[in-house]
Amino acid sequence: MAVGVFDLFSVGIGPSSSHTVGPMRAAAVFAEELKGSGRLDKVAGLRVDLYGSLAATGHGHGTMTAILLGLEGFHPEKILPAEVEERLAAIAETGTLQLAGSVPLPYGVKDMVLRPLTVLPRHTNGMTFTVSDKEGEVLHKATFFSVGGGFIVREGEEDAALKELDESKKELPLPFRTAAELLGRCQSKGLSIGEVMFVNELASRSEAEIREGLLHIYSVMEECVATSLKREGLLPGGLKVRRRAPDWRERLEKEDKDRDPKYWQEWVNLIALAVNEENASGGRVVTAPTNGAAGIIPAVLYYALHFAPGMDKATQEDRDDVVVKFLLTAGAIGVLYKEQASISGAEVGCQGEVGSASSMAAGALAEVMGGTPQQVENAAEIAMEHNLGLTCDPIGGLVQVPCIERNAIAAAKAINAAKMALWGDGTHRVSLDEVIVTMRETGRDMSSKYKETAMGGLAVNVVEC
């Protein structure tokens, strides 16, 4: 299917869309296939091989535990944090995995085979699942790649997947792959960028379903913030990073009782930090478009709902309209990155995660603040242009430092980019397409040390303890 807004914004668990959500989804697919084959009761042995970035930073990203949950039949968009804790505790205590939810196997994290120096041809985030019977005969085997944002691709089906994607795009009323094509659709139909995305979404859902789905996505974002603000103490993982969001909220409520506009950046920072602290805790978040960049769009959307002109007099229906328009526009811009480049930190560095999210948020904010399609495209371009070359080098392989603060900084960049674009008339020297291609090429040239391998940058130059 063509990439849609509900592909780019999906509910999952932290801390990483490519290293947690994707592997869990792949493992769940494998378990379902095995169950559907009728050979589940013959399984006596299981082997999981992790390659490249998944093996290098898997422990810090919760990759192995996510795979265990997926093999038990859990999907990232449905599992709740309480279920995560319950099942992982049971597996750790008994040393037994319930394959596809029914066949007990002695298997745990320590049994997985890690191959950090082996990168499979398709993508650095590769994983192979193999099950065999008691004689050692292979019953089922499959290799998957987690390509960013929770998206997975099976080895050997890449060409078929691309063909299916191309065919499905032909069925869309207003297909686009580039920003130039998107702007052309806007001009020919007299629509905004968000409206073009809405028309395409109508090809697979009703208007009511789209609206309800997007408002649900935002409700999960709000719930994520609320949950995070109740937590205190240190983040898990050994870096001893202190949660700041609860203290910041308390201070803001004392200093800014009337929501003074001069405090907008403090509130934006708070939302971004809260989301990413919850993500770092393995909590329930919305990939937007990835987990590592999950705080940017909620933070900028919070700005749109609370600090944009006229929102102080807005009704709840007005606010819901803003949420829907914002997410549709952000989704349209996200499609451009997914189609032309990558949103995977392991493939192009953090410019593909935080940079893409900042660009999506900037364009969306420009649209809900009344920008023309040209101004929206300009806002998205400005935000990415100033995130080019951003590396992915988290300390200890944990999505904490510099990831949490980076979301707050990128949210502020997005707001500034939108304001700059709205002060112009939409004409600018560098196009969004040119910046996206540059991001892709920069990622290709970037040393693998700086692409989620924990082999360079802050990951090796900062002592963990």
N, C-alpha and C positions, 0 to 999 in steps of 0.2 A: 504494500500500500504506500501511497505518497505520504511523506512526512507531514503530520498535522500538529495542531496546537496541543493535542492531548498526548502526543508522543514526546514533545519537548517538555511538557509539564506533567509529570507523573508522580504519584505518591510512592515513596520508598523509605528505606531506613538508612541511617548513616553508617560509616562516615564518607563513603565514596560511591558515586554512581557507576564508575567504570570498574572499581575494585571490590565493591560490595553488592550493589544492585544487579549489575550485569552478570557476575558469577552466580549469584543466587538464582537469577532467572534462567541461566543456562543449565544449572544443575536440576532445576524443577522441570524444565523441558525434557531433559534426559530421563529423569525418573518417570515422567508421564509416558514417554515413548516405551520405556521398558515395561511399564505396567500394561500398556496397550498391546504389547507384543505377545502377551500370554506366557512369558518366560520368567516372570518375576519370582515365582516359587522355586525356580531352579538355581537362583543366584547363591553362590557360596563365597565369592570373592569380589572385592571392589578395589580399583586403583584410580587415583586422581593425580594427574601430572599438571603442574603449573609452570608456565614459561615466562621469560622476560620480566617485565615490570610487575606482573601479578606475583611472581615468586620473590622478586627483590623487595617489594614493600607490602606484601600480603598480610604479614602479621600486624603491622600498624594500621592497615586499612580494613581489618576484619574480613579479609577475603576467605580464609579457611572456614571460619565459623559460618559465614554466609552460605558457603557451598554445602556445609553439613545441613543447614536448614532447608536449602533448595532440594537436596537429595531426599529429604524427608517429605517433600511435596509442598513446601511453603513457597508462596510467591511474594516478592517484595512489596507489591502494591496492596496486599491484603493482610499480611502479618502485622500484629501489633507489638509494641515494645515489650509488653508483659509476656507475650508468647515467646518472644526471642529469648528473654531471660530464663523462662521456665524450661524450654527445650534444651538450651545450651547447658544449663545446670544439670539436667537429667543425663545428657550425653557425657558430660564430664564425670559425673558420679558413677555411672554404670559402664562407661567405655563402650556403649552400644548405640549404634545408629539405627533408626527405623526407616529402612530404605522404602521410598514411595509410601511411607506411612504405615507399612505393614510387615516388612521382613526385617527382623533384627540381625544386624551385622556388627561384629566387633570392629569398630572403626572410629578414629578421631583425628584431630588436627595433626598430631605427630605422625600419622600414617601417610600423609600426603607427600608426594615427591616434588621437590622444588628444583627448578632449573633456571636460575636467574640469568645465566650467561647464554642461554639458548633462546633465540628469538625466531619464532616461526615466520615464514614469508609474508603472511597476510597482515599481521599486526603484532605488536609487542605484548598485548594482553591475551595470550593464548592459554587454553586449558583443554585437557583430554580426559574423558571419563571412560573407564573400561570395567565391565563386569564379566565374571566367568563362573562356570559351574564347578562342582567339586572335583572334576577331572582336569580342571584348568582350561577348558575350552571356552573361548570368548563367546559370550551371548549377545553382547551389544557394546558398541564402541562409537564414540563421537568426539570431535574436536570443535570447540567454539571459540570465537573471539569476542571480547567485550570492547566495543569500539567507541565508547564514550556515551555519557548521558543515559546509561542503562540499556542502550541498544546492543543486541548480540547478532552475530552472523555465524552460520555453521560453515566449517571448512568444506570446500567442494561445491557450495551453493552460492558463492559470491556472485558469479555471472548471472545465475538465475534470479537472485535477489535484485540485482541491478535492472535486469530486464523487466521483472515484475513492477519495480518502482517506476520505470519509464512508461510502462503500459498504464499503470494506475494514474499517472499524471495526465495522460491523454484524456482520461475520463473527467478530470476536473474542469469546471466551467472557465476558470481563469488561471491556468497553470503558469508558473514562473520558476526560474532557476536562479536568475541573476537580479540584482537591484534594478538594472536597466529595464529588464522585462517587467518587473513589478511596477516601476514608475510608468511604463507604457500602458499597463493595464489600468492604472489609476487614471491616466489622462484620457484613454479611449472610452472608459465607462463613467468618468466623472465620480469616481469613488476614492475614499481614503485608503491608506494601506491596510488598516484594520478591517475595513469593509470588504476589501478584496479577499482577505483571509477568511472572513465570515462567509462569503459566497462559496468559497471552496469547501469549507467545513459543512455547509448545507448539503453537499453531495453525499455525505454519509450519516448525518444526524439532522434532527429537526431543530428549529430555532430554539424551542424550549429546552431541548437536551443540551444544546451548546451552552446556553445561558446557565442552566442548572449545573452543568459540569464545571464550567469556569468558576462559578461562585463557590462550588465545593472545593476546587483547588485552592482558592483564596482562604476558605475557612480552615483548611489544613495548615496553610501558612500562619494564620492567626493562632491556631491551636499550638503550633510549634513554638511560637514566641511565648505564649502564655505558660506552656510547660517549662520552657527554659528559665523563665523568670522566677519559678518556684524552686529551682535547684540552687544549691550553694556548695561551696567547697572547691575541690580540685577536679579537673577533667581526668578521665581514666587514661592510662597508657604509660605512666612513669615520668613524663616531662614535668609534672607538678605545676601545670598551667592553671592558674586560679580563674574561676568563673567571675567575670566582671559585670555581666548584665544585671543581676539582681541589685547590686549596690548602685549601679548607674541609674537604674529606674527609680530607686528610692531617693537618690539625690535630685534627679530631674523633677520628680513630683513635688519636692520641697521648693526648688528654685523656680520652677515654671508652672505655677498653678493655673495660669490662664492661657497656656499654649501660645506664648509670645513667639512671633516669627523669628526672632533673633536666635532662638534655640533649635532651629530646624535641623542643623547638622548634628547636634547632640542626640536628637530623637532618631535620626536616620542611622547614626552610628549604633545606637542602642538596639534597633531592630536587626541590623546586620549581625552584630555580635551575638545577640540572643539566638538567632537562627543557626549560626555556625557553631555556637557552643553546644546546642542541642544535637546538631549533626555530628560533632566530634564525640558526643556521648553515645552515638549509635541510635539516636532517637528517630522519630518519624518526621520526615521532611518532604518537601516537594523538589524534585530535580528541576532546576531552573537555569540553564538547561542541564546542569550537573549538580551533584551534591556539594562538591568543593566550592562551587559558586552559588550555592542555594540562597544566601542571604541578600544578594544584590537586588534582585527584582522585588522581593517583599519590602525591602527598605525604601526603594524608590517609589513603589506603589503607595507605601505609607505616606511619603512626602506628597504625592499627588492627591491623596485623600484628605490630608490635614493642613497642607501649607500652600497648595495651588490656589490662585485667585478664585474667589467665589465659593470655595468649598465650605466655608464657615456657615453658609446659608443653604447648603445642599440637603435634600431629603435622602432617606435611605435608598429610594429607587434611583436617585441621581448617583449616589455612591456606587450602587451596584452597576449602573451603566458605565461608570468610570472603570471599575474593575474589569468588566467584560471587554471594553474597548482597549484597555491597557494590555491585557494578556493576549488578545488577538493580534495587536500590532507587534508586541514583543515576539510572538510566535512566528509571524511573517518574516521578521528579521532573522530569527533563529533558523528558519528554513534555509536562508541564504548561506549561513555558515555550515550547516549540515550538508548542503548540496555541493558547495564549492570547496570546502576546506575540511575542518574537523573540530569537534568540541571535546576531544580527548587529550588530557594533559600528558598521557603517556605517548601520544603521537606528535603533538605540536607544542607541548609545554603549557604553562598556565595561561598564556595568551588565548588559547583555545577554550578555556573554561571561564576564568574571571573576565578576560577580554570580551568574549562573546556575550556573556551575561550583561556586562556594562554597556555594550553596544545595543543590545536588545532593550535594556531598561531606558537608555537615553532616547531611542527612537519612540518608544511607547509613551514616555513622559511628554515628549514634544507633541505627539498626536493628541493626547488628552488635554493639553494646554492650548489646543487650537492651531497647531502647526499644519502647514501644507505637506503633501507627500514629499516635496523636494526638501523642506526643512526637516522632516522626519528622517529622511535618508542622510541628510547632512549631520544631524545629531548622532546617528548611529556610526557614521564614519569618523567623527571627531573622537568619540569614546574609544573606538578600537585603535585608531591611529596612535593614541597615547597609552596603549597597553601592548603595543608590538614588542616582541622580544621577551615578554614576561616568562620567566623560567618556573618550572615545577620542581622544587627542591625541599619538601617538607622535612623538618627535623624528626628523626626517628621513624620516618615513614608514616607519621601521624598527621591527620588533617587538622592541625592546630596552629603551628608556627611555620610559616607566616600566614597561613590560609585564613584564619579568623579575622585578623585585622585587615587583611588584603580585601576582604569583601566590603568592609566599611569604607575603605579608601576608594574602591572602585565604584561604590554607590554614589559617593560625592562627585566623582569624576563624571558619572552619568548625568547627574543633575546639572552640573556645570556645562556639559556638552549640549544638553537640551536647551539651556538658557542662551548659550552662544549661538546656536542654530536659529533660535526664535528671534534673535536680534538681527539676523540676516534675512535675505530674501530667498534663500534656498540655493543660490548659485555658489559654487565653491570649486577650488582647483583640483582636489583629489576626490575621486568617486569612491563610494562604498565598495563597489566591486574590485577596484584596484587595491584597496586596503585588505579585503578578504583574501585576494590572491597573494598579496605580500605576506600576510599572516601565515598562509599555507606554506609558502616557500621558505619563510624564516624558520618555521617549525621543522621543515625537511632538513635545513642546514644546521639546526641546533644540535649540539653534541648530546648524545644519549644520556650523559651525566646529569643533564638539566631537564630530563623528561620523566619524572616520577620513578627514578631508579634508586634514589637515596645514595648516589655515588658522587655527587658534586654539590657545589653551592653551600647553602646554610646546613644542609644535611650532613656535611663532613667538617665544616668549619666552626660549628657550634657544639660544645660539649653537651651531651644530653642530660647529664645529672648535675 
